[in-house]
Amino acid sequence: VSFPIVKKAGYEKFKNQASRFALVGVFASKRGSEIRVAVTGAGSNGVFRVASFEEALKKRFAPKSLEGLTIPADGMNSDLHGSADYRAAMVSVMAARAVEKALAR
């Protein structure tokens, strides 16, 4: 198994207060022109990537590039800790924070 070394990377999660697991976690990385944005904890089918965020960050790897971008709530978890709409909104927030963290390193 090999893992390519990224130039910049950051991970942010919004924790469930009881379990400390991620209600929404977002990892953002940059390696040359390759950008990856992966989401965990939010989707009912496990980890997924957000292509629209990746495309926006290819133009400029900065939190501001994600302003106004959203993902649909379809396929998101929904329970007493947060609705699908809430989790979808949190993906955008956590993605911007992950990019900010990546740039700070």
Summary of the structure (lengths in Angstrom):
residues: 105
radius of gyration: 13.4
end to end distance: 25.6
largest distance: 40.4
contacts: 303
relative contact order: 0.23
helix: 32%
strand: 30%
